[in-house]
């Protein structure tokens, strides 16, 4: 009976009628969208286009010629990892949100992590909801711009700009710019998220400079445009077999964790059965 009640309670808090702040599925979807948005900005070379305009400014010209901000020819699209989400949960359980390390690289087991945005934008939108509609329509456009700017700056200030990279050095949120990563997982409160990614073998650069999605080991993502035609995106789809690998990791996590909390088991079962 307790199991049935727990399942019922869990499902009740993630219904579409719930707020985005209380819905863990919406959090994952939104956070993943933010990360991929940031990676698309780098892969497309949009930041480099801005730097091209201001490259006559000392120091900024070095960033332009280093191609530190794209375009990227081999950047994967990120997918969510329950294993990495659990790593973030464990980190917070042991050390808290740890705002004193904001901007630094976080370490847990064999994973590396960083602080990211919480759900601040949703709070702003909630406040705007109390204002007249004619005002909120105009302000919402600026909220989107602010969100994009925060994402670019948060990641951009951490991206390494000197090559070759030093073996063993990590870059906090700048790790998002490493093209060969395709998995991420986070744990969040309203203000701050803790996110973890898998470590990578040494690379001289975060990504291969070149036209977006021009050197994929798989193929480009596709989007459907306004008239229904498919268009190539800026990111490469993850390697074949990644999903089966994730399921195996989740199964191993269950087997190696005696006394696994019931809510974690429910989340893992939903993950395994979602496809």
N, C-alpha and C positions, 0 to 999 in steps of 0.2 A: 504493500500500500504506500509506503514511504517513497518507493521508486516511482510509482505512478504519479504521486503528488509532485515529486521533483521534476519529472518530465513535463507535466502540465504547467507548473510554475515557470519553467524555463521557456517553454514555447509561448507562454502568455506575455512575457516581457519583450519578445522580439517580433510581435505582430506589427503590421504596417501602421496600426494606429498609434504605436509607441513613438516617442521622440527619437530623433537620430542620435541624441546623446546617450540614450539608454539601450540602443539596439546594437549589439556587437557585430552583426552581419553588415549593417550600414557603415559602421566604423571601419571594418576591414575594406569594404568596397571603396569608401571615400579615400582612405589613406593610400590604398594601392593606386587609385586614380591620380592622387597627388604625386606619388613617386614616379609613375610612368609619364605624367605630364612634365615633370622636371627632366627626366631622361630624354624625352622627345625634344625639349628645348635645346639640350646639349647636342643631341644627334643631328638635329636640323641645322645647327650652326647659327641659330638666331642670335645668340650672345656674341658670337664672333662678328656678326654683321654690325652690331652696335659698336664693338671695339674697333672695327674698321673705320668708323666715323671719327672716333676719338683717339686713334693710335698715335697722333702727333703729341699727345700728352705723355711726358716722361713716365716710365714704369708701365703704363697701359700698353704702349707699343710692344713691350716684351711679351705681354700676355697674348696679343694678337698674333705675333709671329710664332709663338710657341704652340699655337692651335690648342691651347689648354681647355678651351670652352667649345670645341667642336668646329666643324661637323664631325660626326663619328660614323664610321662605316660598318661597325660590327656590334652595335649595342642591342642586347636582348631586352625584350619586354619582361617586366617583373611579374611573378606570380606569388601568391600568398603561401607561406609555409607554417603549418601548425607546430612543427618542431621548433622553429625559430620564435614563434609566438610564445611557446612554453618557456623557451630560454629567456625571453624578455620578462615573463611573469616571474620566473625564478630569481632573476637579477633584482627586480623590484622588491620581491619578498625578502631578499637578503640585505639589500643596501638602500632600499627606498628609491624615490625618483632621482635623488642625488643631484640636485640642481647646481651644486658646487662644481660639478664636472661638466657643466654645460659647454658645448663646443669641443670637448675632448673625445677621444676614442674610448669606448667602454669595452670591457672584456668579460666574457663568461664562458667557461669551458673552452671549446676551440672556436668560439664565435667572436666576432667583433661587432660593436654597436655604437649608437649615437643617440642624442636627444633629437626629437622632431616636434613639430607642432602638435598640440592637442586639438581640441575642437573649438578653438577660439572663434573661428569664422562662424560656426553655427550659433554661438552666443551672440555675436554681432547681428546676425540675421534675425535671431529671436527678438532682440531689442528693436530692430527696425520694424518688426511685425506690429508694434504698438503705434507706429507713426501712420499718418494718412497715406493712402495708396499712391497718390501722385508724387509723394516725396520718396517713398521706398523704391518705386520703379527706377528713379534716377540714381539713388544711392546704391542699389544692388549692383549696378554696373561697375561702380567704383570698388565695391567689396571684392568682386572677381579680379580686378586689376591689382588690388592690394594683396590678395592671396597669392597670385602669380608672382608678384614682386618679392614677397616674403620667401616663397619657395626657392626662387632663383638666388636670392642673396644668401639664404641659409646654407644652401649647398655650394653656391659659387665661391664664397669666401674660404671654403675648406678644400676646394679642388687643388691638387698639387700642380705647380706650374714650372718646376725645374726637373729636367730629365737628363739621364736616366734616374728613376726613383731609387731611393736607398732601400735595400733589402730589409724587410722587417718593420719599416715605418708605416703607420696608418694615419688616416686623415679625417676621422669623425664622419660627419655628414658628407664629406667629399668622397667617401667610399661609394656613394650612389653613382658616381660617374664612371665606375669601373664596368666596362661593357660586358665582360664575361659572366657577371652575376645575373641570376634570373630568379632568385628566391629572397624573400624578406618576411619578417614577422614582427609584430609590435604588441606592446601592452601600453595602455593609456589611461590617464585621468583626463579631466576636462582641459587642463592647461598644457600638459606636456606628455609626449609619448616617448617610450624607450623602444628602439628598434634594433634588431640584430640581423646580421647577414653571415653567410659562411665565409671563412677565410679562403684566400686564393693563393695559388703558387705565385712566386715573384714574377712581376711584369715590369718592363721598363717604362711603359706608359699605361694610363688607365684605359685607353681605347685606341683603335687604329684610325688616324685621320683620313677623311675621305667622304665622299657623298653618302648621305644617310642611307643606311641599309644596302650599301653596295657590295659589302663583303660578308654577308651572312653565311654561317655554316648551315643554316636551315633555309628559311625564306622570309620575306617581309610580311608584316602584319597588313591587313586590308581593312579599309573603312568604306562604308557605303555613303556616297555623297547625296546632296539634296535631290538629285534627279534619279537616284537609284543605281547609279553605276559604282563599281568597285574601284577604289583608288589605293595605291600602295601607301603605307604609313612610313614612319621614320625608324621604327624598331623591328628587330628580328624576333620571330616567334621562338620560344624556348626549345631546347634540344628534344628530340623524340625520346619518349620513355621517361620524361621527368616525373610524370604523374605516378607511374608505377613505383618509381624510386621513392617518392614522397610517402606513398602508402606503406611501403616496407619500413621506412623510418618511423612512421607513426606506430606501426605494430610493434617495433622494437622498443619504442618509448613506453608503451603499455606494459610489455613483458618485463622491462627492467625497473618499473616503478611500482613496488608493492604498496597497496593501500591508495591507489590512484583515486582522487576525488571523483564523485559521481558526475559532477557537472563537466569535468574534463572528458570523461568517458563518453558522455552524450555528444559533446562537441566533436570528438574524434570519430564517432560513428556517423554523424551527419557528414563529416568531411569525406569519409570512405565511400558513403552511399550516394554522394551528390551527383555522380556521373553514371 
